[in-house]
């Protein structure tokens, strides 16, 4: 190569990779690392000297002025519900929502009059839902829909399943009614986007438990409050994805249509919505799955359906009953996911064009015959008792419950020693020491430590917000329980990130492994949060460890996908040249790939924290303690309503503090040096089932 010739891409890559073989140089400790290490050492020293001093020792049943204030607010709302203008308006919203929900329940579950049979009995509803799946997707999805609905009926849970479906569809209806127009407006107006985005971040950062108490206070317990809570939780995905689809439309297309004299409404109808259709349908899928997850949790505010069966089973520690109800939730989730996913595929313009080319006549004839069968089934379900109420003679729910309880007992007899040992080791070596460090350290020290961490991550603004948030938690009178929740959250997040690093790197480096594991991760993200508690309740009983393990399994899929996709996006040439210079696979991972995806790893930590915090709170149902227990206690004990509401607000505060701090670390993480232009592994697009604010 001549002196004036520029080095080739391969030569540049070889030069960069050869640096891996150089003698290791002593690393300088960065200022951030030194500060964080010094803060940790000082914290441990202070803990050793002032262990148990300056802490919040407020008993669980004790109340402070804030709790009494919340109780007074509850009493005021109850006394002025029919006289205050704002409360009257909110009650009008409740009436409208309740009317829609009751109509949907009457169609699929039970009418409030007569014999209480549904307007469409089980035979008609199964055929109708199967036909809708067939028309929307294909015959295979229709067969799966019919089969799974029949399985749920055989489990003896057809009525609760239809109640859950009715509330879910009602919530999705209102979410789309609000979300699609707002998403279009957000996508076409940068000013609206600046206002809406922080609100959506707040809605998605807030754990699901927290919605329930204030909504039950304003809208009363029951289906209407459940739908409104579900609307708050499920609307952000469709708003975000609709805005994304609208925003991605090339301006030249919109301008061309406008130059032809089209009005804004005509451009919206003929250009914007057709081009954004795929993204909008994906948002409908995400919203539907989020709604189903939230509807099961809304059982805590008296929402009927499968969630009631799960909650009752968890409260009575009946593993068999919880498994039976949880399985029904999973089957219903799979049905909704497959149908909406298939609709999303058909919304793709290429698929739609291919379908138009094919001869539609045989398909239309088949659909017409299917519609006639559906009409016949509906007629029978409205005129024959056997077709209106699922026959009890074929139900085997008791058999499933007994069998699972027996199997759980056998597993405990065989693995009881192992599970107890694992639980004891993790509890004694990790959970208890960390909880003691947080609970027994002076409150001022904890505040100082987290304020310094926030300063290192995001400077003064984040530090000031973190300090203000912790002062608010202390003022709410739930500092001690929040330390219990924080300890469980940190332990679960540590294990989650460790698992995500191992599995994510494995998937990113091995396409066959990715193809095998990714469907499992997709299925895991389809299941509502309650279901994760069921198997671990049988293995570990009711304690913090059960909640932590369930949180790890709940949060791991998102973190694994983030790391796997980041590994797959790295240039192939960098890896190949590193191996050609003598690096081992271990060196390739630790010296090349992981340093280049530091931002992705920090983002995975962020998502793991948010998901774990949400699930650890739900773990309050199975002995997780902390803030989750207080929230649950606030629902079932009137005298603890104010403290439960305070605990919910504390969860929101900690969620926002952890989210903002880890986001700040992600933004300040050193970016990998720009890799030379080279062929890269194709990144397979994967849809995260639970759309979060940052993933």
C-alpha positions in Angstrom: 0.0 0.0 0.0 1.4 3.4 -1.0 2.0 6.0 1.7 -0.7 8.2 0.3 -3.3 5.4 0.1 -6.0 5.4 2.8 -6.3 2.3 5.0 -9.2 0.0 4.1 -12.0 -0.8 6.5 -10.6 -4.3 7.2 -7.2 -2.8 8.0 -8.7 -0.3 10.4 -10.7 -3.0 12.1 -7.5 -5.2 12.4 -5.6 -2.3 14.0 -8.4 -1.7 16.5 -8.7 -5.4 17.3 -4.9 -5.8 17.7 -5.1 -3.4 20.6 -6.7 -6.3 22.5 -3.4 -8.1 22.5 -1.4 -5.3 24.0 0.0 -5.5 27.5 -2.7 -4.4 30.0 -2.3 -0.9 31.1 -3.2 0.2 34.6 -6.6 1.6 34.6 -7.3 4.9 36.3 -10.3 5.0 38.6 -12.8 7.4 37.3 -14.0 10.3 39.5 -17.5 8.8 39.4 -16.3 5.4 40.6 -14.2 6.9 43.3 -17.1 9.0 44.6 -19.5 6.1 44.6 -16.9 3.8 46.3 -16.2 6.4 48.9 -19.9 6.9 49.7 -20.4 3.2 50.1 -17.4 2.9 52.5 -18.6 5.9 54.6 -22.1 4.4 54.7 -20.8 1.1 56.1 -18.7 2.9 58.7 -21.7 5.0 59.8 -23.9 1.9 59.9 -21.4 0.2 62.1 -21.2 3.1 64.5 -24.8 4.3 64.6 -26.7 1.1 63.9 -30.4 1.5 64.7 -30.2 5.2 65.6 -32.2 7.8 63.7 -34.5 5.4 62.0 -38.2 5.3 61.5 -39.7 2.8 63.9 -43.4 3.5 63.2 -45.3 0.3 63.8 -47.5 -1.1 61.0 -50.8 -0.2 62.7 -49.6 3.2 63.8 -50.9 6.2 61.9 -49.5 9.7 61.6 -51.1 13.0 60.6 -50.7 12.3 56.9 -52.6 9.1 57.2 -55.4 10.8 59.2 -55.6 13.5 56.5 -56.1 10.8 53.8 -58.8 9.2 55.9 -60.5 12.6 56.3 -60.3 13.1 52.5 -62.0 9.7 52.0 -64.7 10.7 54.5 -65.2 14.1 52.7 -65.5 12.4 49.3 -68.1 10.0 50.7 -70.1 12.9 52.3 -70.0 15.2 49.2 -70.3 12.8 46.4 -73.7 14.1 45.4 -73.2 17.9 46.1 -69.7 18.8 44.9 -69.5 19.8 41.2 -66.3 18.0 40.4 -67.4 14.8 42.2 -70.7 14.9 40.4 -68.9 15.2 37.0 -66.7 12.3 37.9 -69.7 10.3 39.0 -71.1 11.0 35.6 -68.0 9.5 34.0 -68.5 6.4 36.3 -72.1 6.1 35.2 -71.2 6.1 31.5 -68.3 3.6 31.9 -70.5 1.4 34.1 -73.3 1.4 31.4 -70.8 0.1 28.8 -69.3 -2.5 31.1 -72.7 -3.8 32.2 -73.8 -4.1 28.6 -70.7 -6.1 27.8 -71.2 -8.3 30.8 -74.8 -8.9 29.9 -73.8 -10.0 26.4 -71.1 -12.5 27.4 -71.4 -13.2 31.2 -74.8 -12.7 32.8 -77.8 -10.3 32.6 -78.9 -8.4 35.7 -82.5 -9.5 35.1 -84.4 -12.7 34.5 -82.6 -16.0 35.1 -79.2 -14.2 34.9 -78.2 -16.0 31.7 -76.0 -14.1 29.2 -77.5 -12.6 26.0 -75.2 -14.9 24.1 -74.7 -18.2 25.8 -71.5 -20.2 25.8 -72.2 -21.9 22.5 -73.0 -18.7 20.7 -70.1 -16.8 22.2 -67.5 -19.6 21.5 -68.7 -19.8 17.9 -68.8 -16.0 17.5 -65.3 -15.4 18.9 -64.0 -18.3 16.8 -65.5 -16.8 13.7 -64.1 -13.3 14.5 -60.6 -14.9 14.9 -61.1 -16.7 11.6 -62.1 -13.6 9.7 -59.4 -11.5 11.4 -56.6 -14.0 11.3 -56.9 -17.5 9.9 -58.4 -20.9 10.5 -55.5 -22.0 12.8 -56.0 -19.0 15.1 -59.8 -19.7 15.0 -59.3 -23.3 16.0 -56.9 -22.2 18.8 -59.5 -19.7 20.1 -62.4 -22.2 20.1 -60.2 -24.9 21.7 -58.8 -22.7 24.5 -62.3 -21.3 25.3 -63.6 -24.9 25.6 -60.6 -25.8 27.8 -61.5 -22.8 30.1 -65.1 -24.1 30.2 -63.9 -27.6 31.2 -61.8 -26.0 33.9 -65.1 -24.7 35.4 -64.1 -21.1 34.9 -66.1 -20.1 31.8 -68.2 -17.5 33.5 -65.3 -15.7 35.3 -63.4 -15.8 32.0 -66.2 -14.1 30.1 -66.4 -11.5 32.9 -62.7 -10.8 32.5 -63.1 -10.7 28.7 -66.0 -8.3 29.0 -64.2 -5.9 31.3 -61.0 -6.2 29.1 -62.9 -5.3 25.9 -64.7 -2.4 27.6 -61.3 -1.0 28.8 -59.8 -1.5 25.3 -62.8 0.3 23.8 -62.3 3.4 25.9 -58.5 3.2 25.6 -58.8 3.3 21.8 -61.5 5.9 21.9 -59.1 8.2 23.8 -55.7 6.9 22.6 -55.9 6.8 18.8 -57.1 10.5 18.4 -54.6 11.6 21.0 -51.8 9.6 19.3 -52.6 11.2 16.0 -52.6 14.7 17.6 -49.3 13.9 19.3 -47.7 12.6 16.1 -48.6 15.7 14.1 -47.9 18.3 16.8 -44.5 18.7 18.5 -46.0 20.9 21.1 -48.6 18.3 22.1 -45.8 15.7 22.1 -43.8 17.7 24.7 -46.9 17.8 27.0 -48.1 14.2 26.5 -44.8 12.4 26.7 -44.0 13.2 30.4 -47.6 12.2 31.3 -47.2 8.9 29.5 -43.9 8.3 31.2 -45.5 8.9 34.6 -48.4 6.6 33.8 -46.1 3.8 32.7 -43.6 4.2 35.5 -46.3 4.1 38.2 -46.8 0.5 39.5 -50.2 -0.9 38.8 -51.2 -1.3 42.4 -51.1 2.4 42.9 -53.9 3.2 40.6 -56.4 1.3 42.6 -56.8 3.0 45.9 -57.5 6.6 44.7 -59.7 5.4 41.8 -61.8 3.2 44.2 -62.1 6.3 46.4 -63.5 8.4 43.6 -65.4 5.9 41.4 -66.3 3.3 44.1 -65.2 -0.3 43.9 -66.6 -2.4 41.1 -66.3 -2.9 37.3 -66.4 0.8 36.5 -63.4 1.7 38.7 -61.6 -1.4 37.3 -62.1 -0.2 33.7 -60.9 3.3 34.5 -57.8 1.9 36.2 -57.2 -0.4 33.3 -57.7 2.6 30.9 -54.9 4.5 32.6 -52.5 1.6 32.5 -53.4 0.4 29.0 -53.8 3.6 27.0 -50.1 4.7 26.7 -49.0 1.9 24.3 -51.6 2.8 21.7 -50.9 6.5 22.1 -47.2 6.1 21.7 -47.4 3.7 18.7 -50.0 5.7 16.9 -47.9 8.8 17.3 -44.9 6.9 16.1 -46.7 5.7 13.0 -48.0 9.2 12.2 -44.6 10.8 12.8 -42.8 8.4 10.5 -44.9 9.3 7.5 -42.6 11.2 5.0 -43.5 14.9 4.9 -43.2 14.9 1.1 -46.2 12.6 0.8 -48.3 14.7 3.0 -47.2 17.9 1.2 -48.0 16.3 -2.2 -51.5 15.4 -1.1 -52.0 18.9 0.3 -50.8 20.5 -2.9 -53.6 18.7 -4.7 -56.2 20.6 -2.6 -57.0 17.9 0.0 -58.3 19.2 3.3 -56.7 18.2 6.6 -59.5 15.7 7.2 -59.1 14.2 3.7 -55.3 13.9 4.2 -55.9 12.2 7.6 -58.3 9.7 6.0 -56.5 8.9 2.8 -52.8 9.3 3.7 -52.1 9.4 7.5 -54.2 6.6 8.8 -53.5 4.1 5.9 -49.8 4.6 6.2 -49.8 4.4 10.0 -52.1 1.4 10.1 -49.5 -1.2 11.0 -48.2 0.8 13.9 -51.7 1.6 15.2 -52.7 -2.1 15.1 -49.5 -3.0 17.0 -50.6 -0.5 19.6 -54.0 -2.1 19.8 -52.2 -5.5 20.5 -50.1 -3.9 23.2 -53.0 -2.1 24.8 -55.2 -5.3 24.8 -52.5 -7.3 26.6 -51.9 -4.5 29.1 -55.6 -4.3 29.7 -55.9 -8.0 30.4 -53.0 -7.9 32.9 -54.5 -4.9 34.7 -58.0 -6.4 34.8 -56.8 -9.4 36.8 -55.1 -7.1 39.3 -58.3 -5.0 39.5 -59.9 -7.9 41.4 -58.6 -6.1 44.5 -61.3 -3.4 43.9 -64.0 -6.0 43.4 -63.7 -6.4 39.6 -65.4 -9.7 38.7 -63.6 -12.4 36.7 -60.6 -14.6 36.9 -58.6 -12.1 39.0 -61.0 -12.8 41.9 -60.3 -16.5 41.6 -56.5 -15.9 41.6 -56.6 -13.5 44.6 -58.8 -15.8 46.7 -56.6 -18.7 46.0 -53.5 -16.8 46.9 -55.1 -15.5 50.1 -56.1 -19.1 51.1 -52.7 -20.5 50.0 -54.5 -23.0 47.7 -51.9 -23.7 45.0 -54.2 -25.9 43.0 -56.9 -23.4 42.8 -54.4 -20.6 42.0 -52.9 -22.8 39.2 -56.3 -23.5 37.7 -57.3 -19.9 37.6 -53.9 -18.8 36.5 -53.9 -21.3 33.6 -57.3 -19.8 32.5 -55.8 -16.3 32.5 -52.8 -17.5 30.4 -55.1 -19.3 27.9 -57.3 -16.1 27.5 -54.1 -14.0 27.1 -52.8 -16.3 24.4 -56.1 -16.1 22.5 -56.2 -12.3 22.6 -52.5 -12.0 21.7 -52.7 -14.4 18.7 -55.8 -12.7 17.3 -54.5 -9.1 17.7 -51.1 -10.1 16.4 -52.6 -11.7 13.3 -54.6 -8.6 12.7 -51.4 -6.6 12.9 -49.7 -8.8 10.3 -52.7 -8.4 8.0 -52.4 -4.6 8.4 -49.1 -4.7 6.7 -49.5 -3.2 3.2 -47.6 -6.0 1.5 -49.7 -8.7 3.1 -52.9 -6.8 2.3 -51.8 -6.5 -1.4 -51.1 -10.2 -1.6 -54.5 -11.0 -0.2 -56.2 -8.8 -2.8 -54.4 -10.6 -5.6 -55.8 -14.0 -4.4 -59.3 -15.0 -5.4 -61.5 -14.0 -2.5 -64.7 -15.8 -3.6 -64.0 -19.2 -1.9 -63.0 -17.4 1.3 -66.1 -15.3 1.2 -68.3 -18.3 0.8 -66.6 -20.0 3.7 -67.1 -16.9 5.8 -70.8 -16.8 4.9 -71.2 -20.5 5.9 -69.4 -19.8 9.1 -71.6 -16.8 9.8 -74.7 -18.9 9.3 -73.3 -21.5 11.8 -72.7 -18.6 14.3 -76.2 -17.3 14.0 -77.6 -20.8 14.6 -75.4 -21.2 17.7 -76.5 -17.8 19.0 -80.2 -18.8 18.5 -79.7 -22.0 20.4 -77.8 -20.3 23.2 -80.7 -17.9 23.6 -83.4 -20.6 23.6 -81.8 -23.7 25.1 -80.4 -23.9 28.7 -77.7 -26.4 27.7 -76.3 -23.9 25.2 -76.7 -20.9 27.5 -74.8 -22.2 30.6 -71.6 -24.2 30.2 -72.5 -27.8 31.2 -71.3 -28.6 34.7 -71.1 -32.3 33.8 -67.9 -31.8 31.9 -66.1 -29.5 34.3 -63.0 -30.9 35.9 -61.8 -27.9 37.8 -61.9 -29.7 41.2 -59.9 -32.6 39.7 -57.2 -30.2 38.4 -57.1 -28.4 41.8 -56.7 -31.7 43.7 -54.1 -33.0 41.3 -52.0 -29.9 41.4 -52.2 -29.7 45.2 -51.1 -33.4 45.4 -48.3 -32.8 42.9 -47.2 -29.7 44.8 -47.1 -31.7 48.0 -44.9 -34.3 46.3 -42.6 -31.7 44.9 -42.2 -30.1 48.3 -41.5 -33.5 49.8 -38.7 -34.2 47.3 -37.3 -30.7 46.8 -38.3 -29.1 50.1 -34.8 -29.5 51.5 -33.3 -27.9 48.4 -35.7 -25.0 48.1 -35.5 -24.3 51.8 -31.7 -24.3 51.7 -31.7 -22.0 48.7 -34.2 -19.7 50.3 -32.2 -19.7 53.6 -28.9 -19.0 51.9 -30.2 -16.1 49.8 -32.2 -14.7 52.6 -29.4 -14.8 55.2 -26.6 -13.7 52.9 -28.3 -11.1 50.7 -31.8 -10.1 51.7 -31.4 -9.8 55.5 -28.0 -7.9 55.4 -29.2 -5.4 52.8 -32.5 -4.9 54.5 -30.8 -4.4 57.8 -28.4 -1.9 56.2 -31.3 0.1 54.8 -33.7 -0.2 57.8 -31.1 0.4 60.6 -29.1 3.1 59.0 -30.0 6.7 60.1 -32.5 8.2 57.7 -30.3 11.2 57.1 -27.5 8.9 56.0 -29.7 7.1 53.5 -30.9 10.4 52.1 -27.3 11.6 51.7 -26.2 8.4 50.0 -28.9 8.4 47.4 -28.6 12.1 46.8 -24.9 11.7 46.1 -25.6 8.8 43.7 -28.2 11.0 41.9 -25.7 13.8 41.7 -23.1 11.5 40.2 -25.7 10.3 37.7 -27.4 13.6 36.7 -25.9 16.5 38.6 -27.8 19.0 40.7 -31.3 18.8 39.3 -31.6 15.1 39.8 -29.9 15.3 43.2 -32.4 17.9 44.4 -35.4 15.9 43.1 -34.1 12.8 44.7 -33.7 14.5 48.1 -37.2 16.0 47.8 -38.7 12.6 46.9 -37.1 10.9 49.9 -38.2 13.7 52.2 -41.7 13.1 50.9 -41.5 9.4 51.6 -40.4 10.1 55.2 -43.3 12.6 55.6 -45.7 10.0 54.4 -44.8 7.9 57.4 -43.8 4.7 55.5 -40.0 5.0 55.5 -39.4 1.6 57.2 -41.7 -0.4 54.8 -40.1 1.4 51.9 -36.7 0.2 52.9 -38.0 -3.4 53.0 -39.4 -2.9 49.5 -36.2 -1.3 48.3 -34.0 -4.1 49.6 -36.2 -6.7 47.9 -36.1 -4.6 44.7 -32.3 -4.3 44.7 -31.8 -8.0 45.3 -34.2 -9.0 42.6 -32.7 -6.5 40.1 -29.2 -7.8 40.7 -30.2 -11.4 39.9 -32.3 -10.2 36.9 -29.4 -8.3 35.4 -27.0 -11.2 36.0 -29.4 -13.6 34.2 -30.0 -11.1 31.4 -26.3 -10.7 30.8 -25.7 -14.4 30.5 -28.8 -15.3 28.5 -28.8 -12.1 26.4 -25.1 -12.5 25.3 -25.8 -16.2 24.6 -28.8 -15.3 22.4 -27.0 -12.4 20.7 -24.0 -14.6 19.7 -26.0 -17.7 18.7 -29.0 -17.2 16.3 -30.2 -20.8 16.9 -30.3 -20.1 20.7 -32.2 -16.9 20.0 -34.7 -18.7 17.8 -35.3 -21.2 20.6 -35.5 -18.8 23.6 -37.2 -15.8 22.1 -40.7 -17.5 21.8 -40.4 -18.4 25.5 -39.7 -14.8 26.4 -42.6 -13.6 24.3 -44.9 -16.1 26.0 -43.6 -15.0 29.4 -44.4 -11.4 28.6 -47.9 -12.4 27.6 -48.8 -13.7 31.1 -50.4 -11.2 33.6 -48.3 -10.4 36.6 -50.5 -12.4 39.1 -49.8 -15.7 37.4 -46.0 -15.6 38.2 -46.8 -15.9 41.9 -48.5 -19.3 41.5 -45.7 -21.8 40.9 -43.3 -20.1 43.4 -46.0 -20.1 46.1 -46.0 -23.8 45.9 -42.2 -24.1 46.0 -41.3 -21.5 48.6 -44.5 -20.7 50.5 -45.5 -17.2 51.6 -42.4 -15.0 52.2 -40.2 -12.3 50.7 -38.2 -14.8 48.8 -41.3 -16.0 46.8 -42.0 -12.4 45.8 -38.4 -11.8 44.8 -38.2 -15.0 42.6 -41.5 -14.1 40.9 -40.2 -10.6 40.3 -37.0 -12.0 38.7 -38.9 -14.2 36.3 -41.3 -11.3 35.5 -38.6 -8.8 34.7 -36.0 -11.0 33.0 -37.5 -11.2 29.5 -37.4 -7.5 28.9 -33.8 -7.1 30.1 -32.7 -10.2 28.2 -34.1 -8.9 24.9 -32.4 -5.5 25.3 -29.0 -7.1 25.7 -29.5 -9.7 23.1 -30.6 -7.2 20.5 -27.6 -4.9 21.4 -25.2 -7.8 20.9 -26.7 -8.7 17.6 -26.3 -5.1 16.3 -22.5 -5.1 16.8 -20.5 -5.3 13.5 -19.5 -8.9 12.6 -16.1 -7.8 11.4 -15.1 -6.5 14.8 -15.8 -9.9 16.4 -14.3 -11.9 13.6 -11.0 -9.9 13.6 -10.8 -10.1 17.4 -11.0 -13.9 17.2 -8.5 -13.9 14.3 -5.9 -12.1 16.5 -6.1 -14.9 19.1 -8.8 -13.7 21.5 -10.8 -16.4 23.2 -14.6 -16.2 23.1 -14.5 -15.1 26.8 -12.1 -12.2 25.9 -14.3 -11.4 22.9 -17.3 -11.0 25.2 -15.7 -9.3 28.1 -13.2 -7.1 26.2 -15.1 -6.2 23.1 -18.8 -6.8 23.1 -19.9 -5.9 26.7 -17.9 -2.6 26.7 -19.5 -1.6 23.4 -23.0 -2.2 24.7 -22.6 -0.3 28.0 -25.6 1.9 27.3 -27.8 -1.1 26.5 -26.8 -2.8 29.8 -27.6 0.4 31.7 -31.0 0.5 29.9 -31.6 -3.1 30.9 -30.9 -2.2 34.5 -33.4 0.6 34.2 -36.1 -1.6 32.8 -35.4 -4.4 35.3 -35.8 -2.0 38.2 -39.1 -0.8 37.0 -40.5 -4.2 36.4 -39.1 -5.7 39.6 -40.5 -2.8 41.7 -44.0 -3.4 40.2 -43.8 -7.2 40.9 -42.3 -7.0 44.4 -45.3 -4.8 45.3 -47.7 -7.5 44.0 -45.7 -9.9 46.1 -47.3 -8.3 49.1 -50.1 -10.8 48.5 -47.8 -13.7 49.3 -45.9 -12.3 52.3 -43.5 -9.9 50.5 -44.1 -7.3 53.2 -43.1 -3.7 52.8 -45.1 -1.2 50.9 -47.0 -3.9 49.0 -48.4 -5.3 52.2 -49.6 -1.8 53.3 -51.3 -1.2 50.0 -53.2 -4.5 50.2 -54.0 -3.9 53.9 -55.5 -0.5 52.9 -58.0 -2.3 50.7 -59.2 -4.8 53.3 -58.9 -2.8 56.5 -60.8 0.5 56.6 -58.6 1.9 59.4 -55.5 1.5 57.2 -56.9 3.2 54.1 -54.9 6.3 54.7 -51.7 4.5 55.3 -52.2 2.2 52.3 -52.7 5.3 50.1 -49.5 6.8 51.5 -47.7 3.5 50.7 -49.0 3.7 47.1 -47.7 7.3 46.8 -44.3 6.1 48.2 -44.2 3.4 45.5 -44.7 6.1 42.9 -42.0 8.2 44.3 -39.4 5.4 44.5 -40.3 4.2 41.0 -39.7 7.7 39.6 -36.4 8.2 41.6 -35.0 4.8 40.5 -36.2 5.3 36.9 -34.7 8.8 36.6 -31.4 7.8 38.2 -30.8 4.8 36.1 -31.9 6.7 33.0 -29.3 9.3 33.9 -26.6 6.7 34.2 -27.6 5.3 30.8 -27.4 8.7 29.1 -24.0 9.4 30.7 -22.6 5.9 30.0 -19.6 6.3 27.6 -20.6 5.5 24.1 -18.8 2.8 22.2 -16.4 4.2 19.6 -17.9 4.3 16.1 -17.2 1.1 14.4 -16.0 1.0 10.8 -18.6 0.5 8.1 -19.2 -3.2 7.8 -21.9 -5.7 7.3 -23.9 -6.1 10.5 -26.0 -8.9 11.7 -29.6 -8.2 10.8 -31.5 -7.1 13.8 -34.8 -9.0 14.0 -37.5 -6.7 15.1 -39.1 -7.9 18.3 -42.2 -6.5 19.9 -42.1 -6.1 23.7 -45.4 -7.3 25.0 -45.5 -4.8 27.8 -44.6 -1.4 26.2 -42.6 0.7 28.7 -41.7 4.3 28.7 -38.1 3.6 27.7 -37.8 0.2 25.9 
